[in-house]
Amino acid sequence: MATVGNRVARQAFLKAKTVQNSTQANFGSFNNSPKGFKMLGLIAGTTAVVGGIGTYIAVKGAVNASTELMLHPPKYPWWHRGWFTEIDKKSARRGYMVYKQVCSACHSLNRVRFREMIGIIFTEEEAKAEAAEYQIIDGYDENNMPIKRPGKLFDAIPSPYDNQIQAENANNGVAPPDLSYVVLGREGGEDYIFSLLTGYHEPPAGVKLPEGVHYNPYFPGGLIAMAQALYDEIIEYEDGTPATQSQLAKDVTTFLTWAGEPYYDSKKALEFKAYILLGMLFVGSYYFYRRTWSSLKHKLVVPNYSKPKKDVLRAKRPGKPKGAPRS
């Protein structure tokens, strides 16, 4: 039985050793592959990267194909785009006046609530008084007619129409869009909105406008159903600022920028604090990195292949064992 067990153990050991040698041979053949295979892999990787970049450019061009017939807006120096600047509160307050007296006849701001205007556009008392001027739908009666009440701070700025059908019937079958995120949702942002509001012109020669359609080169295709809404001195500012067309467009664009991001100032302040903290962490990390690894990075480690010295066995003097009685 012992002989049979030894044979079985020997065969299992030889089989495991054969598998290990074949695995090492495979890895060795991979590491020792000719340069042609490595070059082929490099070419394949480069082709994949270039193909991905080309696909992105093609898709981006296809998405922007509809904007080929529009005039791209220029870049304007908006005050709130600076590193250490915030929303111009005076301009945003004037912009709300423009929205209320001009834009609110057709467009809504369903994502902006009156309480969010406190500290930016109104004081708390002014915001309560402003909300009370609006009539908010608070349900429907037995005849499916809306029941309205004065607005409160927690209400959103209501639409000028009671429902979608009423909005479509009043605007040739197309309901005006909500302006809550119009700056964030349009390519070009504030520059596009300002250029659109001030870019109405007579159509060029050869362009015939259908009835109820106007020409604006900043709108895709140049034909827009919305008529020009801003003119010089169309309203009067309470602070005495001249109400030119460009001033009206600039103020209402600033207000719509704030409407899309009511917490724009606090978010910007938080980002500034985060940048300072990250800068401090970077300086500290770099200091400890240099302190820890500068001495080890340039240290030369030389392996010692010398044979270890053998211990010399010395004979001990014969003597009495411990604990033996003295003579």
Disulfide bonds with the S-S distance in Angstrom:
none
